[in-house]
């Protein structure tokens, strides 16, 4: 059998991996130092059940050095060799089973190396609660060398004191204000005091709440401080299975559903991530979340969660917490609910379209654009007359007045989720008469005029039909409301496609013109019509005119006017024709 060899680790390469690949920023060394102190305090509580309050103290020499001191379990000499000098070995494991203990945050035994991103030497003094008669001093360098010497035990308190000197280029991290800010960022919820010390005074960095304020006022003040926003309201987050606790803040302004907001998500009171994608509902973009969890598993960089069944459960429970609270607002705080829906309508629609319970609660407050004005879901549900909808914005603008005069409500369902919500409303209330608007429905709205009207307008219709031939349409006489509308232009999909091709041809290079002509030849566009409204006084007046040229000019102007009113894309030839005819009218008026 060949002789076994041992892998060797290039410590400089490991530090490069930490700095450039594993951690997002060098300032995570503050998190790692906080985490080591926190785990040491947890370890001492396991050994000494009567142990009093844990404590971490920090002292900063501006631009020069930082010292972190904890009153945790401390390290024995064998533990220093085992846990500080072996990469990947974690002191948080049970020494008999190898299992990582739930009381600890750290898992991978590489956190201390992060200090080498900002220093060229780590100095450590420690005295273990397991062996209080001895104390040790450790010095480690990024080349992999380290030394340990025993020091008088009476000079060292039980616990660990770590001191690092700033290396060139990292001085900005060795500033008292910067360190305090990072401590609050990474360890704000820590249950024991983290103190900033100077020669003459000290103050607690991680104080979350001010005394004298109510719980809700304190949480709102905390949210304002953390996220620098005056929030609309807050949602308590409490897991039934004790997977998490915290608060979600409702933003006071609208945001895109795809906005990736900055959150504060902590694992065992230490910041894990500002990203919420792994745990928050996809529709929660209108919230900013402050959350703490103790049971979920972190990834190696401790900047996200490991995807497993427990994370999926936490995700479901978070969604339920938020949904249940918002549903209850209709009874407890309807004003907040109305404000929130008004500001975050898209997010609310998204939730309502995916969850039936959410839908039943919120649909009365959700508003829809209709041809009779803005109506809420509650107002639509109480209407007993037929309600039609369209998902074509152009069709909505072209037909809304025509449908209105037929005594029907037309809903503009072009916005995201609106069509789905309308269909859910019909399922919710079977008595609701709802149908999509079809162009064939206009046959009933465009009535046949009396026989004498057809005879009187025969020449007018013929002139109009001749005019419309060059626009791939024909003219017909009808009677419809409103009578103020002289003409109504309707076209099928083929004709609309043909119009788009011809419009594109006006702006295309010569080499594409033949290709567009070939496409146009394949289209059978015979479904467009300009309907002349016999109820309109102008149309009746034109039917009596004997000057064919003046009638033709008026028909062409009415056609272009209808295109503009209906928001049809205009061809250059149509705009040119409008200008030419308007000039002709002026000349007639001045001659």
ABEGO torsion letter per residue (X at the ends): XBBBBBBBBBAAAAAAAAAAAABABAAAAAAAAAAAAAAAAAAAAAABAABBBBBBBBBBBBGABBBBBBABAEBBAAAAAAAAABBGBBAABBAAAGBBBAABABAAGAAAAAAAAABABBBBBBBBAABAABBBBBBBBAAGBBBBBBBBAAABBBEBBBBBBBBBGAAAABBAAAAAAAAAAAAAABABBBBBBBAABBBBAABABBBGBBAAAAAAAAAAAAAGBBBABBBBBBBAAGABBEBBBBBABBBBAABBBBBBBBBGGBBABABAAAABBAAAAABBBBBBBAABBBBAAGABBBBBAAAAAAAAAAAAAAAAAAAAAAAABAAAAAAAAAAAAAAAAAAAAABAAAAAAAAAABBBBBAAEBBBAAAAAABABBBBBBABAAAAAAAAAAAAAAGBBBBBAABBGAAAAAAAAAAABAABBBBBBBAAAAAAABBBBBAAAAAAAAAAAAAAAAAAAAAGBBBBBBBBOBAABABBBBBBAAAAAAAAAAAAAAABBAAAAAAAAAAAAABBBAABBBBBBAABAAAAAAAABABAAAAAAAAAAAAAAAAAAAGBBBBAAAAAAAAAAAAAAAAAAAX
